[in-house]
Amino acid sequence: MSVKETIEKRRAYRSLEPVEITRDLVNDLAEVAKITPSCGNKQPWRFVFVYDKQVLQQLFTALSGSNNWVEKASMIIGVFSKPENDCMIGERLYYLFDTGMATAFIMLRATELGLVAHPIAGYDETSAKDILGIPNAMRLIALVVIGKHAEAVNPVLSDSMKLGEKQRPPRKAIEDFIYIDKYKE
């Protein structure tokens, strides 16, 4: 599968079924993060790969109510870093950008392997960091939910979420987000 095909195939599905998570899979996903470009090669990203059932159950308690579909996840990846881990040039803090790229590489590799990798922001950061043992100085940037796409739509989803399972949500037209030579309103 080409990179473009993988990008086009990637979807943030919420209807999941279990998939076996192995240390080899974790290492495979970590390897693509390892080679992600970063400012000054600082590699600011940190990841906690959670697939122990008891730890997952604890982590579910930190999720917002609309994320109850996550309870079908086979693994959740905690994505975290702090500004000091990366380049800080004036007010430009690169750690979020670089960590985002590494996370995207993981998501694309998971997609290539036939998995769903759905990033979420609906969680209590303090509780999730406590459960995952992430130091207070770090920011828990995202959680990435990993599973296998289920054909049957998860009944706990809202109507709009169910619709998103059946078709890709509409995207902005290219003209709405690109500019040539100079930004124009």
Helices and strands as residue ranges (DSSP letters): H 3-9, E 16-17, H 23-34, G 39-41, E 46-50, H 53-60, G 65-72, E 75-81, G 83-85, E 88-89, E 92-93, H 95-112, E 116-120, H 125-132, E 139-149, H 159-166, G 174-176
